[in-house]
Every structure is written in structure tokens, then in C-alpha cells.
Amino acid sequence: MTEQTTPTGPAATTGPSTTTGPSAAGRETAADRTSAADGTSAADGTPAADRTPAAGRAGLLLGGDLPTGPIGYGAMRLTGPGLWGPYPDREAGIAVLRGAVDAGVTLVDTADVYGPHTNELLIREALHPYPEHLVIATKGGFVRGGRDLSTISAIGNRQYLRQSARLSARRLGVERIDLYYLHSGYAQDASFEDQVATLAELRDEGVIRHIGLSNVTPEQLRAARAVVDIAAVTAHYNLVDRQQAELLDAAVEAGAVFSPWQPVSLTPPGDATDTAGPEAVRRVVEPVARRHGATTAQVALAWLLARSPAMLPVPGTTGLAHVRENLAASDLELSADEIRALTALAPEGATAGGPAAPGTR
Ligand SMILES: NC(=O)c1ccc[n+]([C@@H]2O[C@H](COP(=O)([O-])OP(=O)(O)OC[C@H]3O[C@@H](n4cnc5c(N)ncnc54)[C@H](OP(=O)(O)O)[C@@H]3O)[C@@H](O)[C@H]2O)c1
């Protein structure tokens, strides 16, 4: 993380030379990740859990130069009810964020619209000065017209995005934002290409390090790549809702990290949390979980990691026990048969057992 106090120099430890390659999202090996993080070797006999909790599965290289573990942390829920205002229990929110980083989280996902602003401010309060290895991803391009979530709207004109990125950097207390997502491909007040060009301009000016796209179509991702490199794509995708499978494929083709949001709540976007999923899903997931002494949330995350080496889920939780549980999912090795059974739960490009869920927001 590039902080305001350190105006020059690399924002994070660069990956070991063995990890560089053609893909911006190239998986590191667990050994590489451990070496990068603390200088020890995975061959040193230290139990994995004692080294770094997220090191069971290989990590990623975001944008070709930012190492992250395979599972991040989504901070969105550390806001007020309806994602409006500050998180009611400020001390607990700070404790969760600090505990998450202590537990091994290396990427925190936020957005200026969470609160709005209060989520980024809480992250700064809890974690600044940021550890060298911590990647903060934020997003701009959505506004809230009021407390009601339906007042959310997308804005993409140049001046607005330029102000948004600079103010996110200010709120986070960084000179340069590690990963800045355009929050959606929905804004109508500027062409999509112009919005991406604005982010490219901000990158050239040093305000953001890597560019990501949130909730875009595969066509928009391709159009964006004609303008600038895209380091990450985030969309709704999980065990039971694979509507964005084509976008995942396009992200892989781009060498970008694919960061599924709402990865453990097996519901359509915006519905109440349900980590168990519908009955037909439970019949398959629960025996797998029991065999491994794991939870269904862990199975959902392990399946995502098995689905693609570009995957970097960002589960959100307000509890540290769930943070640890989610990170530990990277140690869960599903068998080929288990992966096949879980994969069969929903066709790629569709939702399990029913009509398509509403499009991603
Ligand atoms: N780009 C976008 O448009 C977009 C949209 C939505 C979200 N996001 C990002 O994605 C992140 C994750 O999304 P999300 O928070 O909506 O969905 P999620 O991570 O799938 O689910 C979070 C819910 O699941 C529960 N949970 C988490 N881990 C659990 C575990 N191990 N066992 C049981 N329950 C568990 C949490 O409750 P507890 O608090 O009780 O643990 C919370 O209610 C957000 O924080 C945000 O950063 C992005």
C-alpha cells in the first residue's frame, strides 16, 4: 500500500522473480508466497497454519506485481443498516479489520459508496499505516441519493471519476490506490470507453496503481482492454449462481484476477444471507463439508478456488471467527469427484435450480 508518508518507491513487495510470467493474475506457489511474505521457505518444515493462514492454496500476482493471498476480505458489511452510514459498533469493526489482517488477509475490498465513505474511513482508522503486504481495492462510479438503497445510481463522467479516485485516496490515506475499480458498466453520462480512459489517465498520474472493472459485460471488458490493461474483474459469481461465467472466461483471457463478490451467500444478489443454499444444493454440499470437517461456506470458497487459478473471492463478514474460517478454506483440498458434483449444481452461465437471478448490480 502506498501511503502518503512514503511518496516514492514500490507500493508493495514485488513478487519473487520465479512468479513473473505472461499472466497478470499468475498464481504464485504457496512457497513463493511465504518467501515473499516473511522470508521463510515453505520447505522449512513450519506447519502451514503457523506460517500464513491463507498460504494453503497458491496466491496471485495482481497486475503482475502485487502478491495477494487467494482469499480476500470484503469490508462492505462494516457499514450501517442498508449500507448507509457508519458501522454501529465502531470498535468491533476496527477489531475485525485488524484481526483480519493479523489472520492473514492480504486484500481488503471496499468502495466509496459503502456508507458512502464510512467504510473507507473505517479501514483507514483501523489499518493505517498499512502493512507493506496489504492490498486495498476500492471502487468509484456509484452514488447514493439517500438512505434507501434504490437511490443508488451510476456516474462516469471524467470530472466525477477524477474527483472520486482522489477523494478515495484521501480517505484511505494513501498517495496511490493499489486497485481502483470502475464500480459498474452502467453509467450513461459518459461512454464506457471514456470512463476507462479516465481511469487510465489517473493511473498515468499516479493516483491509482491498477485498474479493475466491476459488474461489466464481457464485451465491455474487451472494449476496456483496447484502452488499457485491466488487472482485476469483480462480479457476482458463486457455487449456485454462475451467470457471469463468460465474464470469468474473459477475465482469464485478459490475464486479470477474477474476484467474485458474495461468494459464500448462496442467494441471488441483494437477497438475505444464506450460506446453506437451497435444499438441492445442501444435499450435495453438506456431505462434502462433513467429509472434510469443514463448513459449507468453506466448501463454497474451496470450489471457487478449484474453478479457476484466477479466482480471488472476497467473502464479507462482521465476525473474526468467520474471517479465519474463510481464510482456512484455501487449505481445503476437494477431490476430483467432489469438484465434479459441486460443479454440476449449476450450469455455467445460469443459476442453480430455477429462473435466472436478477442481473448483477
Ligand atoms: N462489486 C460489487 O458490486 C459488490 C457487490 C456486493 C458486494 N461486494 C463485495 O463483496 C464482498 C462480499 O459480499 P457480501 O458480504 O455481500 O456477501 P458474502 O461474503 O457472500 O456473504 C456475507 C454474509 O455471509 C456471512 N458469512 C460470511 N462468512 C461466513 C461463514 N464462514 N459462515 C457463515 N456465514 C458467513 C456473513 O455474516 P457474518 O457477518 O455473521 O459473518 C454475511 O451475512 C463485500 O463485502 C463487498 O466488498 C461487491
The ligand as a Gaussian input file, in Angstrom:
#p B3LYP/6-31G(d) Opt

LIG

0 1
 N      -18.688000      -5.059000      -6.801000
 C      -19.912000      -5.073000      -6.282000
 O      -20.861000      -4.551000      -6.879000
 C      -20.138000      -5.731000      -4.971000
 C      -21.457000      -6.003000      -4.544000
 C      -21.621000      -6.622000      -3.320000
 C      -20.516000      -6.970000      -2.552000
 N      -19.254000      -6.671000      -2.989000
 C      -18.061000      -7.026000      -2.197000
 O      -18.105000      -8.405000      -1.921000
 C      -17.971000      -8.621000      -0.525000
 C      -18.719000      -9.872000      -0.121000
 O      -20.099000      -9.736000      -0.411000
 P      -21.208000      -9.955000       0.688000
 O      -20.676000      -9.535000       2.020000
 O      -22.443000      -9.333000       0.189000
 O      -21.526000     -11.499000       0.586000
 P      -20.842000     -12.849000       1.173000
 O      -19.422000     -12.632000       1.503000
 O      -21.185000     -13.959000       0.236000
 O      -21.703000     -13.084000       2.462000
 C      -21.595000     -12.330000       3.597000
 C      -22.613000     -12.889000       4.572000
 O      -22.266000     -14.228000       4.873000
 C      -21.970000     -14.383000       6.227000
 N      -20.734000     -15.152000       6.328000
 C      -19.502000     -14.813000       5.896000
 N      -18.631000     -15.808000       6.128000
 C      -19.352000     -16.802000       6.726000
 C      -19.021000     -18.068000       7.214000
 N      -17.778000     -18.552000       7.141000
 N      -20.011000     -18.831000       7.754000
 C      -21.288000     -18.367000       7.836000
 N      -21.656000     -17.152000       7.401000
 C      -20.686000     -16.380000       6.851000
 C      -21.839000     -13.002000       6.820000
 O      -22.387000     -12.973000       8.111000
 P      -21.476000     -12.642000       9.402000
 O      -21.206000     -11.174000       9.345000
 O      -22.329000     -13.066000      10.525000
 O      -20.229000     -13.471000       9.262000
 C      -22.661000     -12.150000       5.876000
 O      -24.016000     -12.123000       6.309000
 C      -18.497000      -7.324000       0.098000
 O      -18.026000      -7.157000       1.406000
 C      -18.002000      -6.292000      -0.862000
 O      -16.677000      -5.943000      -0.536000
 C      -19.063000      -6.075000      -4.190000

